[in-house]
Amino acid sequence: MSIGAATAGVMLIFSMFNAQILGWLVFVGGIYFGMRTYRKVLGGIINYSDALNIGFQTAFFASLILAFFAYVTTTMDASLIDAFLDTTEEQLKTSGFQPVLVENAMQQWREGLTPMMFGGMIIFMYSAIGGLVSIVFALLVRNAKRDEFVS
């Protein structure tokens, strides 16, 4: 939990400087660091499922903190959600989607996106991406054999 909290804290600092790429690198690095740290706690031996579990827990806890921060900031300043939707609309238009589809989607999102839903989206997104990253990193971090007993 502490590594997830530290990861979220550093990500929030980078987000204040509009450095999202560095924030994602911190997120991925935090998951890897959490797995490596837990492996040291276990005496240097960790199996795949334990590494996967700790990676997902790190990502989930970081997502909870990020979602809480997003909820508080969007509750205090609702224009942040509008800015997010404006950016999303521009990205969809430049990606080649039909303008009619983009307008319909944005209208629905503008009607239904609340700070609570925005926070939920953050939890889901970071947990899902963290889970996928954990699957890969657990293969790299694990060092127990398949038939080896690890307590």
N, CA, C and O atoms as a GROMACS GRO file, in nm:
protein
  604
    1MET      N    1   0.082  -0.120   0.000
    1MET     CA    2   0.000   0.000   0.000
    1MET      C    3   0.086   0.125   0.000
    1MET      O    4   0.052   0.225  -0.064
    2SER      N    5   0.196   0.120   0.072
    2SER     CA    6   0.279   0.240   0.080
    2SER      C    7   0.345   0.270  -0.055
    2SER      O    8   0.362   0.387  -0.091
    3ILE      N    9   0.381   0.168  -0.129
    3ILE     CA   10   0.440   0.191  -0.261
    3ILE      C   11   0.334   0.245  -0.356
    3ILE      O   12   0.364   0.332  -0.439
    4GLY      N   13   0.212   0.196  -0.346
    4GLY     CA   14   0.103   0.248  -0.428
    4GLY      C   15   0.074   0.394  -0.395
    4GLY      O   16   0.048   0.474  -0.484
    5ALA      N   17   0.079   0.428  -0.266
    5ALA     CA   18   0.058   0.567  -0.225
    5ALA      C   19   0.170   0.657  -0.275
    5ALA      O   20   0.145   0.768  -0.322
    6ALA      N   21   0.292   0.610  -0.265
    6ALA     CA   22   0.405   0.689  -0.314
    6ALA      C   23   0.398   0.706  -0.465
    6ALA      O   24   0.426   0.813  -0.518
    7THR      N   25   0.360   0.600  -0.534
    7THR     CA   26   0.345   0.607  -0.680
    7THR      C   27   0.240   0.711  -0.718
    7THR      O   28   0.262   0.792  -0.807
    8ALA      N   29   0.125   0.707  -0.651
    8ALA     CA   30   0.019   0.804  -0.679
    8ALA      C   31   0.065   0.945  -0.647
    8ALA      O   32   0.034   1.038  -0.722
    9GLY      N   33   0.138   0.963  -0.539
    9GLY     CA   34   0.187   1.096  -0.503
    9GLY      C   35   0.280   1.154  -0.608
    9GLY      O   36   0.267   1.270  -0.644
   10VAL      N   37   0.372   1.073  -0.655
   10VAL     CA   38   0.464   1.122  -0.758
   10VAL      C   39   0.388   1.148  -0.889
   10VAL      O   40   0.418   1.244  -0.959
   11MET      N   41   0.291   1.064  -0.920
   11MET     CA   42   0.210   1.086  -1.040
   11MET      C   43   0.133   1.217  -1.031
   11MET      O   44   0.119   1.288  -1.130
   12LEU      N   45   0.082   1.249  -0.913
   12LEU     CA   46   0.009   1.374  -0.896
   12LEU      C   47   0.101   1.494  -0.912
   12LEU      O   48   0.062   1.596  -0.968
   13ILE      N   49   0.224   1.482  -0.864
   13ILE     CA   50   0.320   1.591  -0.882
   13ILE      C   51   0.348   1.612  -1.030
   13ILE      O   52   0.350   1.725  -1.078
   14PHE      N   53   0.370   1.503  -1.104
   14PHE     CA   54   0.395   1.517  -1.248
   14PHE      C   55   0.273   1.571  -1.321
   14PHE      O   56   0.287   1.643  -1.419
   15SER      N   57   0.153   1.537  -1.274
   15SER     CA   58   0.033   1.586  -1.341
   15SER      C   59   0.017   1.737  -1.324
   15SER      O   60  -0.043   1.802  -1.409
   16MET      N   61   0.070   1.792  -1.216
   16MET     CA   62   0.064   1.938  -1.198
   16MET      C   63   0.151   2.010  -1.301
   16MET      O   64   0.126   2.126  -1.333
   17PHE      N   65   0.252   1.941  -1.353
   17PHE     CA   66   0.341   2.000  -1.453
   17PHE      C   67   0.309   1.952  -1.595
   17PHE      O   68   0.388   1.970  -1.687
   18ASN      N   69   0.192   1.889  -1.610
   18ASN     CA   70   0.148   1.837  -1.741
   18ASN      C   71   0.247   1.740  -1.802
   18ASN      O   72   0.270   1.743  -1.923
   19ALA      N   73   0.304   1.655  -1.720
   19ALA     CA   74   0.400   1.555  -1.767
   19ALA      C   75   0.338   1.417  -1.756
   19ALA      O   76   0.380   1.336  -1.673
   20GLN      N   77   0.237   1.390  -1.839
   20GLN     CA   78   0.164   1.264  -1.829
   20GLN      C   79   0.250   1.144  -1.866
   20GLN      O   80   0.234   1.037  -1.808
   21ILE      N   81   0.341   1.160  -1.959
   21ILE     CA   82   0.425   1.046  -1.998
   21ILE      C   83   0.514   1.005  -1.881
   21ILE      O   84   0.531   0.886  -1.855
   22LEU      N   85   0.568   1.103  -1.811
   22LEU     CA   86   0.648   1.070  -1.693
   22LEU      C   87   0.560   1.008  -1.584
   22LEU      O   88   0.605   0.920  -1.511
   23GLY      N   89   0.436   1.053  -1.575
   23GLY     CA   90   0.343   0.993  -1.479
   23GLY      C   91   0.318   0.847  -1.507
   23GLY      O   92   0.314   0.765  -1.415
   24TRP      N   93   0.301   0.813  -1.635
   24TRP     CA   94   0.281   0.672  -1.672
   24TRP      C   95   0.406   0.590  -1.644
   24TRP      O   96   0.397   0.475  -1.601
   25LEU      N   97   0.522   0.648  -1.669
   25LEU     CA   98   0.647   0.577  -1.638
   25LEU      C   99   0.660   0.553  -1.488
   25LEU      O  100   0.707   0.447  -1.446
   26VAL      N  101   0.618   0.649  -1.407
   26VAL     CA  102   0.620   0.632  -1.262
   26VAL      C  103   0.522   0.522  -1.222
   26VAL      O  104   0.552   0.442  -1.134
   27PHE      N  105   0.405   0.519  -1.285
   27PHE     CA  106   0.305   0.417  -1.254
   27PHE      C  107   0.360   0.277  -1.282
   27PHE      O  108   0.350   0.188  -1.198
   28VAL      N  109   0.416   0.258  -1.401
   28VAL     CA  110   0.472   0.129  -1.438
   28VAL      C  111   0.592   0.096  -1.348
   28VAL      O  112   0.606  -0.017  -1.302
   29GLY      N  113   0.676   0.195  -1.324
   29GLY     CA  114   0.792   0.174  -1.236
   29GLY      C  115   0.752   0.142  -1.093
   29GLY      O  116   0.818   0.063  -1.026
   30GLY      N  117   0.644   0.202  -1.045
   30GLY     CA  118   0.595   0.174  -0.911
   30GLY      C  119   0.548   0.030  -0.896
   30GLY      O  120   0.571  -0.033  -0.793
   31ILE      N  121   0.483  -0.021  -0.999
   31ILE     CA  122   0.439  -0.161  -0.997
   31ILE      C  123   0.561  -0.253  -0.991
   31ILE      O  124   0.565  -0.347  -0.911
   32TYR      N  125   0.658  -0.226  -1.075
   32TYR     CA  126   0.779  -0.309  -1.078
   32TYR      C  127   0.854  -0.299  -0.945
   32TYR      O  128   0.899  -0.400  -0.891
   33PHE      N  129   0.867  -0.178  -0.894
   33PHE     CA  130   0.937  -0.158  -0.767
   33PHE      C  131   0.865  -0.229  -0.653
   33PHE      O  132   0.929  -0.287  -0.565
   34GLY      N  133   0.732  -0.227  -0.654
   34GLY     CA  134   0.655  -0.296  -0.552
   34GLY      C  135   0.679  -0.446  -0.554
   34GLY      O  136   0.692  -0.509  -0.449
   35MET      N  137   0.684  -0.503  -0.674
   35MET     CA  138   0.711  -0.647  -0.686
   35MET      C  139   0.851  -0.681  -0.637
   35MET      O  140   0.870  -0.778  -0.564
   36ARG      N  141   0.948  -0.601  -0.677
   36ARG     CA  142   1.086  -0.628  -0.634
   36ARG      C  143   1.103  -0.613  -0.484
   36ARG      O  144   1.174  -0.691  -0.421
   37THR      N  145   1.038  -0.513  -0.426
   37THR     CA  146   1.046  -0.491  -0.282
   37THR      C  147   0.983  -0.607  -0.206
   37THR      O  148   1.038  -0.655  -0.106
   38TYR      N  149   0.867  -0.653  -0.254
   38TYR     CA  150   0.799  -0.764  -0.188
   38TYR      C  151   0.881  -0.892  -0.200
   38TYR      O  152   0.882  -0.974  -0.108
   39ARG      N  153   0.949  -0.909  -0.312
   39ARG     CA  154   1.036  -1.026  -0.328
   39ARG      C  155   1.148  -1.023  -0.224
   39ARG      O  156   1.184  -1.127  -0.169
   40LYS      N  157   1.203  -0.906  -0.197
   40LYS     CA  158   1.307  -0.894  -0.093
   40LYS      C  159   1.251  -0.926   0.044
   40LYS      O  160   1.319  -0.988   0.126
   41VAL      N  161   1.126  -0.884   0.070
   41VAL     CA  162   1.062  -0.914   0.199
   41VAL      C  163   1.044  -1.064   0.217
   41VAL      O  164   1.057  -1.116   0.328
   42LEU      N  165   1.016  -1.134   0.108
   42LEU     CA  166   0.997  -1.279   0.114
   42LEU      C  167   1.128  -1.357   0.115
   42LEU      O  168   1.126  -1.479   0.107
   43GLY      N  169   1.238  -1.290   0.124
   43GLY     CA  170   1.367  -1.358   0.128
   43GLY      C  171   1.428  -1.383  -0.008
   43GLY      O  172   1.516  -1.468  -0.021
   44GLY      N  173   1.384  -1.311  -0.108
   44GLY     CA  174   1.444  -1.323  -0.240
   44GLY      C  175   1.377  -1.422  -0.332
   44GLY      O  176   1.420  -1.438  -0.446
   45ILE      N  177   1.273  -1.490  -0.285
   45ILE     CA  178   1.204  -1.589  -0.368
   45ILE      C  179   1.056  -1.552  -0.374
   45ILE      O  180   0.991  -1.535  -0.270
   46ILE      N  181   1.004  -1.541  -0.495
   46ILE     CA  182   0.862  -1.508  -0.512
   46ILE      C  183   0.809  -1.587  -0.631
   46ILE      O  184   0.877  -1.604  -0.732
   47ASN      N  185   0.688  -1.636  -0.618
   47ASN     CA  186   0.628  -1.708  -0.730
   47ASN      C  187   0.543  -1.611  -0.813
   47ASN      O  188   0.524  -1.496  -0.775
   48TYR      N  189   0.495  -1.661  -0.924
   48TYR     CA  190   0.423  -1.576  -1.019
   48TYR      C  191   0.297  -1.515  -0.958
   48TYR      O  192   0.272  -1.396  -0.974
   49SER      N  193   0.217  -1.596  -0.889
   49SER     CA  194   0.090  -1.547  -0.837
   49SER      C  195   0.109  -1.440  -0.731
   49SER      O  196   0.032  -1.344  -0.725
   50ASP      N  197   0.212  -1.455  -0.646
   50ASP     CA  198   0.238  -1.351  -0.545
   50ASP      C  199   0.285  -1.222  -0.611
   50ASP      O  200   0.245  -1.114  -0.570
   51ALA      N  201   0.370  -1.233  -0.713
   51ALA     CA  202   0.416  -1.114  -0.783
   51ALA      C  203   0.301  -1.045  -0.855
   51ALA      O  204   0.290  -0.923  -0.853
   52LEU      N  205   0.215  -1.123  -0.918
   52LEU     CA  206   0.098  -1.067  -0.985
   52LEU      C  207   0.006  -0.999  -0.885
   52LEU      O  208  -0.045  -0.889  -0.911
   53ASN      N  209  -0.016  -1.062  -0.772
   53ASN     CA  210  -0.102  -1.007  -0.669
   53ASN      C  211  -0.050  -0.873  -0.617
   53ASN      O  212  -0.126  -0.777  -0.606
   54ILE      N  213   0.078  -0.867  -0.586
   54ILE     CA  214   0.132  -0.744  -0.531
   54ILE      C  215   0.134  -0.633  -0.636
   54ILE      O  216   0.115  -0.516  -0.602
   55GLY      N  217   0.157  -0.668  -0.761
   55GLY     CA  218   0.153  -0.568  -0.868
   55GLY      C  219   0.015  -0.510  -0.886
   55GLY      O  220  -0.001  -0.389  -0.900
   56PHE      N  221  -0.086  -0.597  -0.884
   56PHE     CA  222  -0.223  -0.548  -0.897
   56PHE      C  223  -0.264  -0.466  -0.776
   56PHE      O  224  -0.331  -0.364  -0.792
   57GLN      N  225  -0.225  -0.508  -0.657
   57GLN     CA  226  -0.258  -0.430  -0.537
   57GLN      C  227  -0.194  -0.292  -0.541
   57GLN      O  228  -0.257  -0.194  -0.503
   58THR      N  229  -0.070  -0.284  -0.586
   58THR     CA  230  -0.003  -0.155  -0.598
   58THR      C  231  -0.078  -0.065  -0.695
   58THR      O  232  -0.103   0.052  -0.665
   59ALA      N  233  -0.115  -0.119  -0.811
   59ALA     CA  234  -0.188  -0.041  -0.911
   59ALA      C  235  -0.325   0.001  -0.859
   59ALA      O  236  -0.367   0.115  -0.880
   60PHE      N  237  -0.394  -0.089  -0.792
   60PHE     CA  238  -0.527  -0.058  -0.741
   60PHE      C  239  -0.522   0.050  -0.634
   60PHE      O  240  -0.603   0.143  -0.636
   61PHE      N  241  -0.428   0.041  -0.541
   61PHE     CA  242  -0.419   0.141  -0.436
   61PHE      C  243  -0.382   0.277  -0.494
   61PHE      O  244  -0.434   0.379  -0.451
   62ALA      N  245  -0.291   0.278  -0.591
   62ALA     CA  246  -0.257   0.405  -0.657
   62ALA      C  247  -0.380   0.462  -0.728
   62ALA      O  248  -0.403   0.582  -0.726
   63SER      N  249  -0.459   0.375  -0.790
   63SER     CA  250  -0.579   0.422  -0.860
   63SER      C  251  -0.682   0.481  -0.764
   63SER      O  252  -0.751   0.577  -0.798
   64LEU      N  253  -0.693   0.423  -0.645
   64LEU     CA  254  -0.786   0.478  -0.546
   64LEU      C  255  -0.747   0.620  -0.506
   64LEU      O  256  -0.833   0.708  -0.495
   65ILE      N  257  -0.619   0.642  -0.485
   65ILE     CA  258  -0.573   0.776  -0.446
   65ILE      C  259  -0.592   0.874  -0.561
   65ILE      O  260  -0.637   0.987  -0.539
   66LEU      N  261  -0.559   0.833  -0.682
   66LEU     CA  262  -0.577   0.920  -0.797
   66LEU      C  263  -0.725   0.951  -0.820
   66LEU      O  264  -0.760   1.064  -0.854
   67ALA      N  265  -0.811   0.852  -0.801
   67ALA     CA  266  -0.955   0.874  -0.819
   67ALA      C  267  -1.010   0.968  -0.712
   67ALA      O  268  -1.093   1.054  -0.742
   68PHE      N  269  -0.963   0.954  -0.589
   68PHE     CA  270  -1.008   1.045  -0.484
   68PHE      C  271  -0.966   1.188  -0.515
   68PHE      O  272  -1.044   1.281  -0.501
   69PHE      N  273  -0.841   1.204  -0.559
   69PHE     CA  274  -0.792   1.337  -0.595
   69PHE      C  275  -0.874   1.394  -0.711
   69PHE      O  276  -0.910   1.512  -0.708
   70ALA      N  277  -0.903   1.313  -0.812
   70ALA     CA  278  -0.982   1.358  -0.926
   70ALA      C  279  -1.124   1.394  -0.883
   70ALA      O  280  -1.180   1.493  -0.930
   71TYR      N  281  -1.181   1.315  -0.794
   71TYR     CA  282  -1.317   1.343  -0.745
   71TYR      C  283  -1.321   1.478  -0.672
   71TYR      O  284  -1.411   1.559  -0.696
   72VAL      N  285  -1.225   1.500  -0.585
   72VAL     CA  286  -1.223   1.625  -0.508
   72VAL      C  287  -1.203   1.745  -0.600
   72VAL      O  288  -1.274   1.845  -0.588
   73THR      N  289  -1.107   1.735  -0.692
   73THR     CA  290  -1.080   1.849  -0.779
   73THR      C  291  -1.195   1.876  -0.876
   73THR      O  292  -1.226   1.993  -0.903
   74THR      N  293  -1.258   1.773  -0.930
   74THR     CA  294  -1.369   1.796  -1.022
   74THR      C  295  -1.496   1.839  -0.949
   74THR      O  296  -1.583   1.902  -1.008
   75THR      N  297  -1.507   1.805  -0.821
   75THR     CA  298  -1.620   1.854  -0.743
   75THR      C  299  -1.604   2.003  -0.716
   75THR      O  300  -1.701   2.079  -0.721
   76MET      N  301  -1.481   2.045  -0.688
   76MET     CA  302  -1.457   2.186  -0.660
   76MET      C  303  -1.457   2.270  -0.787
   76MET      O  304  -1.497   2.387  -0.783
   77ASP      N  305  -1.415   2.215  -0.899
   77ASP     CA  306  -1.407   2.289  -1.024
   77ASP      C  307  -1.460   2.201  -1.137
   77ASP      O  308  -1.386   2.122  -1.196
   78ALA      N  309  -1.589   2.216  -1.167
   78ALA     CA  310  -1.653   2.132  -1.268
   78ALA      C  311  -1.601   2.160  -1.408
   78ALA      O  312  -1.624   2.080  -1.499
   79SER      N  313  -1.533   2.272  -1.428
   79SER     CA  314  -1.480   2.302  -1.562
   79SER      C  315  -1.368   2.205  -1.602
   79SER      O  316  -1.334   2.197  -1.720
   80LEU      N  317  -1.311   2.133  -1.506
   80LEU     CA  318  -1.208   2.035  -1.538
   80LEU      C  319  -1.265   1.920  -1.620
   80LEU      O  320  -1.199   1.868  -1.710
   81ILE      N  321  -1.387   1.880  -1.590
   81ILE     CA  322  -1.452   1.775  -1.668
   81ILE      C  323  -1.479   1.825  -1.809
   81ILE      O  324  -1.461   1.750  -1.906
   82ASP      N  325  -1.522   1.952  -1.822
   82ASP     CA  326  -1.543   2.008  -1.955
   82ASP      C  327  -1.413   2.014  -2.034
   82ASP      O  328  -1.412   1.986  -2.154
   83ALA      N  329  -1.304   2.049  -1.968
   83ALA     CA  330  -1.174   2.053  -2.036
   83ALA      C  331  -1.132   1.913  -2.081
   83ALA      O  332  -1.080   1.895  -2.191
   84PHE      N  333  -1.157   1.813  -1.996
   84PHE     CA  334  -1.127   1.674  -2.032
   84PHE      C  335  -1.208   1.632  -2.154
   84PHE      O  336  -1.155   1.569  -2.246
   85LEU      N  337  -1.337   1.666  -2.154
   85LEU     CA  338  -1.423   1.628  -2.267
   85LEU      C  339  -1.386   1.703  -2.394
   85LEU      O  340  -1.394   1.648  -2.504
   86ASP      N  341  -1.345   1.829  -2.382
   86ASP     CA  342  -1.301   1.904  -2.499
   86ASP      C  343  -1.176   1.841  -2.561
   86ASP      O  344  -1.165   1.829  -2.683
   87THR      N  345  -1.083   1.802  -2.476
   87THR     CA  346  -0.961   1.737  -2.524
   87THR      C  347  -0.995   1.604  -2.591
   87THR      O  348  -0.941   1.571  -2.696
   88THR      N  349  -1.083   1.528  -2.529
   88THR     CA  350  -1.125   1.400  -2.586
   88THR      C  351  -1.193   1.420  -2.721
   88THR      O  352  -1.168   1.344  -2.815
   89GLU      N  353  -1.277   1.521  -2.730
   89GLU     CA  354  -1.346   1.549  -2.856
   89GLU      C  355  -1.247   1.583  -2.967
   89GLU      O  356  -1.261   1.535  -3.079
   90GLU      N  357  -1.148   1.664  -2.937
   90GLU     CA  358  -1.048   1.699  -3.037
   90GLU      C  359  -0.968   1.576  -3.081
   90GLU      O  360  -0.938   1.561  -3.200
   91GLN      N  361  -0.934   1.490  -2.986
   91GLN     CA  362  -0.858   1.370  -3.020
   91GLN      C  363  -0.941   1.276  -3.108
   91GLN      O  364  -0.888   1.214  -3.201
   92LEU      N  365  -1.070   1.265  -3.079
   92LEU     CA  366  -1.156   1.179  -3.161
   92LEU      C  367  -1.169   1.234  -3.303
   92LEU      O  368  -1.168   1.158  -3.400
   93LYS      N  369  -1.182   1.366  -3.314
   93LYS     CA  370  -1.195   1.427  -3.447
   93LYS      C  371  -1.068   1.409  -3.529
   93LYS      O  372  -1.075   1.380  -3.648
   94THR      N  373  -0.952   1.424  -3.466
   94THR     CA  374  -0.827   1.409  -3.540
   94THR      C  375  -0.794   1.262  -3.569
   94THR      O  376  -0.712   1.232  -3.655
   95SER      N  377  -0.861   1.170  -3.495
   95SER     CA  378  -0.838   1.027  -3.519
   95SER      C  379  -0.916   0.973  -3.638
   95SER      O  380  -0.896   0.859  -3.679
   96GLY      N  381  -1.003   1.054  -3.694
   96GLY     CA  382  -1.074   1.013  -3.814
   96GLY      C  383  -1.215   0.963  -3.792
   96GLY      O  384  -1.276   0.909  -3.884
   97PHE      N  385  -1.268   0.980  -3.674
   97PHE     CA  386  -1.407   0.941  -3.650
   97PHE      C  387  -1.501   1.038  -3.722
   97PHE      O  388  -1.467   1.154  -3.743
   98GLN      N  389  -1.617   0.989  -3.760
   98GLN     CA  390  -1.714   1.074  -3.829
   98GLN      C  391  -1.763   1.183  -3.733
   98GLN      O  392  -1.791   1.154  -3.616
   99PRO      N  393  -1.773   1.306  -3.780
   99PRO     CA  394  -1.814   1.417  -3.692
   99PRO      C  395  -1.949   1.395  -3.624
   99PRO      O  396  -1.968   1.436  -3.509
  100VAL      N  397  -2.042   1.332  -3.693
  100VAL     CA  398  -2.174   1.308  -3.635
  100VAL      C  399  -2.162   1.214  -3.515
  100VAL      O  400  -2.225   1.237  -3.411
  101LEU      N  401  -2.080   1.108  -3.528
  101LEU     CA  402  -2.061   1.014  -3.418
  101LEU      C  403  -1.993   1.081  -3.299
  101LEU      O  404  -2.028   1.057  -3.184
  102VAL      N  405  -1.895   1.165  -3.328
  102VAL     CA  406  -1.823   1.235  -3.222
  102VAL      C  407  -1.918   1.328  -3.147
  102VAL      O  408  -1.916   1.333  -3.024
  103GLU      N  409  -1.999   1.402  -3.220
  103GLU     CA  410  -2.093   1.495  -3.156
  103GLU      C  411  -2.194   1.421  -3.068
  103GLU      O  412  -2.223   1.465  -2.956
  104ASN      N  413  -2.248   1.310  -3.118
  104ASN     CA  414  -2.344   1.231  -3.040
  104ASN      C  415  -2.280   1.175  -2.913
  104ASN      O  416  -2.339   1.181  -2.805
  105ALA      N  417  -2.159   1.122  -2.927
  105ALA     CA  418  -2.090   1.066  -2.811
  105ALA      C  419  -2.060   1.174  -2.708
  105ALA      O  420  -2.079   1.154  -2.588
  106MET      N  421  -2.013   1.288  -2.755
  106MET     CA  422  -1.979   1.396  -2.662
  106MET      C  423  -2.103   1.451  -2.592
  106MET      O  424  -2.097   1.489  -2.475
  107GLN      N  425  -2.214   1.456  -2.662
  107GLN     CA  426  -2.338   1.503  -2.600
  107GLN      C  427  -2.379   1.409  -2.486
  107GLN      O  428  -2.420   1.454  -2.379
  108GLN      N  429  -2.369   1.279  -2.510
  108GLN     CA  430  -2.405   1.183  -2.406
  108GLN      C  431  -2.309   1.193  -2.287
  108GLN      O  432  -2.352   1.187  -2.172
  109TRP      N  433  -2.179   1.208  -2.316
  109TRP     CA  434  -2.082   1.218  -2.207
  109TRP      C  435  -2.103   1.346  -2.127
  109TRP      O  436  -2.090   1.344  -2.004
  110ARG      N  437  -2.134   1.456  -2.192
  110ARG     CA  438  -2.154   1.583  -2.121
  110ARG      C  439  -2.276   1.576  -2.029
  110ARG      O  440  -2.278   1.640  -1.924
  111GLU      N  441  -2.376   1.498  -2.067
  111GLU     CA  442  -2.495   1.485  -1.984
  111GLU      C  443  -2.472   1.394  -1.864
  111GLU      O  444  -2.532   1.416  -1.759
  112GLY      N  445  -2.388   1.292  -1.878
  112GLY     CA  446  -2.378   1.191  -1.774
  112GLY      C  447  -2.251   1.186  -1.692
  112GLY      O  448  -2.246   1.115  -1.592
  113LEU      N  449  -2.149   1.260  -1.732
  113LEU     CA  450  -2.021   1.248  -1.661
  113LEU      C  451  -2.020   1.337  -1.536
  113LEU      O  452  -2.019   1.460  -1.545
  114THR      N  453  -2.021   1.272  -1.422
  114THR     CA  454  -2.017   1.341  -1.294
  114THR      C  455  -1.881   1.317  -1.228
  114THR      O  456  -1.806   1.230  -1.272
  115PRO      N  457  -1.848   1.394  -1.124
  115PRO     CA  458  -1.721   1.368  -1.055
  115PRO      C  459  -1.709   1.226  -1.002
  115PRO      O  460  -1.600   1.168  -1.005
  116MET      N  461  -1.818   1.167  -0.955
  116MET     CA  462  -1.815   1.030  -0.904
  116MET      C  463  -1.787   0.931  -1.017
  116MET      O  464  -1.708   0.839  -1.001
  117MET      N  465  -1.852   0.951  -1.130
  117MET     CA  466  -1.830   0.863  -1.245
  117MET      C  467  -1.687   0.880  -1.299
  117MET      O  468  -1.624   0.783  -1.341
  118PHE      N  469  -1.636   1.003  -1.297
  118PHE     CA  470  -1.500   1.030  -1.342
  118PHE      C  471  -1.400   0.955  -1.254
  118PHE      O  472  -1.305   0.895  -1.304
  119GLY      N  473  -1.422   0.958  -1.122
  119GLY     CA  474  -1.336   0.884  -1.030
  119GLY      C  475  -1.344   0.735  -1.054
  119GLY      O  476  -1.242   0.665  -1.048
  120GLY      N  477  -1.462   0.684  -1.079
  120GLY     CA  478  -1.479   0.542  -1.109
  120GLY      C  479  -1.407   0.501  -1.236
  120GLY      O  480  -1.349   0.392  -1.243
  121MET      N  481  -1.411   0.588  -1.335
  121MET     CA  482  -1.339   0.560  -1.460
  121MET      C  483  -1.188   0.552  -1.435
  121MET      O  484  -1.120   0.468  -1.494
  122ILE      N  485  -1.138   0.638  -1.349
  122ILE     CA  486  -0.996   0.637  -1.318
  122ILE      C  487  -0.957   0.508  -1.246
  122ILE      O  488  -0.855   0.448  -1.278
  123ILE      N  489  -1.039   0.465  -1.150
  123ILE     CA  490  -1.010   0.340  -1.080
  123ILE      C  491  -1.008   0.224  -1.180
  123ILE      O  492  -0.916   0.142  -1.178
  124PHE      N  493  -1.108   0.217  -1.266
  124PHE     CA  494  -1.114   0.108  -1.363
  124PHE      C  495  -0.995   0.112  -1.459
  124PHE      O  496  -0.932   0.009  -1.483
  125MET      N  497  -0.964   0.230  -1.512
  125MET     CA  498  -0.859   0.241  -1.612
  125MET      C  499  -0.722   0.204  -1.554
  125MET      O  500  -0.650   0.123  -1.612
  126TYR      N  501  -0.686   0.264  -1.441
  126TYR     CA  502  -0.555   0.237  -1.384
  126TYR      C  503  -0.545   0.094  -1.331
  126TYR      O  504  -0.438   0.033  -1.336
  127SER      N  505  -0.654   0.039  -1.280
  127SER     CA  506  -0.650  -0.100  -1.233
  127SER      C  507  -0.634  -0.196  -1.350
  127SER      O  508  -0.558  -0.292  -1.341
  128ALA      N  509  -0.706  -0.171  -1.458
  128ALA     CA  510  -0.696  -0.259  -1.575
  128ALA      C  511  -0.557  -0.253  -1.637
  128ALA      O  512  -0.497  -0.356  -1.666
  129ILE      N  513  -0.506  -0.133  -1.656
  129ILE     CA  514  -0.373  -0.120  -1.714
  129ILE      C  515  -0.268  -0.175  -1.619
  129ILE      O  516  -0.172  -0.240  -1.661
  130GLY      N  517  -0.285  -0.148  -1.489
  130GLY     CA  518  -0.193  -0.203  -1.390
  130GLY      C  519  -0.195  -0.354  -1.386
  130GLY      O  520  -0.092  -0.418  -1.365
  131GLY      N  521  -0.314  -0.413  -1.406
  131GLY     CA  522  -0.323  -0.558  -1.411
  131GLY      C  523  -0.248  -0.616  -1.530
  131GLY      O  524  -0.179  -0.717  -1.518
  132LEU      N  525  -0.261  -0.552  -1.645
  132LEU     CA  526  -0.189  -0.599  -1.764
  132LEU      C  527  -0.038  -0.584  -1.747
  132LEU      O  528   0.038  -0.674  -1.784
  133VAL      N  529   0.004  -0.472  -1.691
  133VAL     CA  530   0.147  -0.451  -1.665
  133VAL      C  531   0.197  -0.554  -1.564
  133VAL      O  532   0.308  -0.606  -1.576
  134SER      N  533   0.115  -0.585  -1.464
  134SER     CA  534   0.154  -0.682  -1.362
  134SER      C  535   0.171  -0.822  -1.419
  134SER      O  536   0.258  -0.897  -1.376
  135ILE      N  537   0.089  -0.857  -1.516
  135ILE     CA  538   0.102  -0.988  -1.580
  135ILE      C  539   0.240  -1.003  -1.642
  135ILE      O  540   0.305  -1.107  -1.627
  136VAL      N  541   0.285  -0.899  -1.710
  136VAL     CA  542   0.416  -0.904  -1.776
  136VAL      C  543   0.528  -0.900  -1.673
  136VAL      O  544   0.621  -0.981  -1.679
  137PHE      N  545   0.520  -0.806  -1.579
  137PHE     CA  546   0.629  -0.791  -1.482
  137PHE      C  547   0.639  -0.909  -1.386
  137PHE      O  548   0.748  -0.940  -1.338
  138ALA      N  549   0.527  -0.975  -1.358
  138ALA     CA  550   0.532  -1.091  -1.270
  138ALA      C  551   0.615  -1.203  -1.333
  138ALA      O  552   0.681  -1.279  -1.262
  139LEU      N  553   0.612  -1.212  -1.465
  139LEU     CA  554   0.697  -1.310  -1.534
  139LEU      C  555   0.845  -1.276  -1.519
  139LEU      O  556   0.929  -1.365  -1.510
  140LEU      N  557   0.875  -1.146  -1.516
  140LEU     CA  558   1.014  -1.103  -1.504
  140LEU      C  559   1.066  -1.112  -1.361
  140LEU      O  560   1.184  -1.141  -1.340
  141VAL      N  561   0.981  -1.088  -1.264
  141VAL     CA  562   1.024  -1.080  -1.124
  141VAL      C  563   1.027  -1.217  -1.058
  141VAL      O  564   1.111  -1.242  -0.971
  142ARG      N  565   0.938  -1.306  -1.097
  142ARG     CA  566   0.929  -1.436  -1.030
  142ARG      C  567   1.060  -1.512  -1.047
  142ARG      O  568   1.128  -1.501  -1.149
  143ASN      N  569   1.092  -1.590  -0.946
  143ASN     CA  570   1.212  -1.672  -0.955
  143ASN      C  571   1.193  -1.808  -0.892
  143ASN      O  572   1.289  -1.883  -0.878
  144ALA      N  573   1.072  -1.841  -0.852
  144ALA     CA  574   1.042  -1.974  -0.799
  144ALA      C  575   1.003  -2.064  -0.915
  144ALA      O  576   0.934  -2.020  -1.007
  145LYS      N  577   1.046  -2.186  -0.910
  145LYS     CA  578   1.012  -2.283  -1.014
  145LYS      C  579   0.866  -2.325  -1.000
  145LYS      O  580   0.806  -2.307  -0.894
  146ARG      N  581   0.812  -2.381  -1.104
  146ARG     CA  582   0.671  -2.420  -1.105
  146ARG      C  583   0.639  -2.523  -0.996
  146ARG      O  584   0.536  -2.512  -0.930
  147ASP      N  585   0.725  -2.621  -0.977
  147ASP     CA  586   0.698  -2.726  -0.880
  147ASP      C  587   0.760  -2.698  -0.743
  147ASP      O  588   0.747  -2.778  -0.651
  148GLU      N  589   0.826  -2.585  -0.730
  148GLU     CA  590   0.893  -2.552  -0.605
  148GLU      C  591   0.793  -2.497  -0.504
  148GLU      O  592   0.709  -2.413  -0.537
  149PHE      N  593   0.802  -2.544  -0.381
  149PHE     CA  594   0.714  -2.496  -0.276
  149PHE      C  595   0.769  -2.365  -0.220
  149PHE      O  596   0.884  -2.358  -0.178
  150VAL      N  597   0.684  -2.262  -0.221
  150VAL     CA  598   0.723  -2.132  -0.167
  150VAL      C  599   0.620  -2.095  -0.062
  150VAL      O  600   0.501  -2.084  -0.092
  151SER      N  601   0.666  -2.077   0.059
  151SER     CA  602   0.570  -2.044   0.165
  151SER      C  603   0.543  -1.897   0.171
  151SER      O  604   0.465  -1.852   0.254
   0.00000   0.00000   0.00000
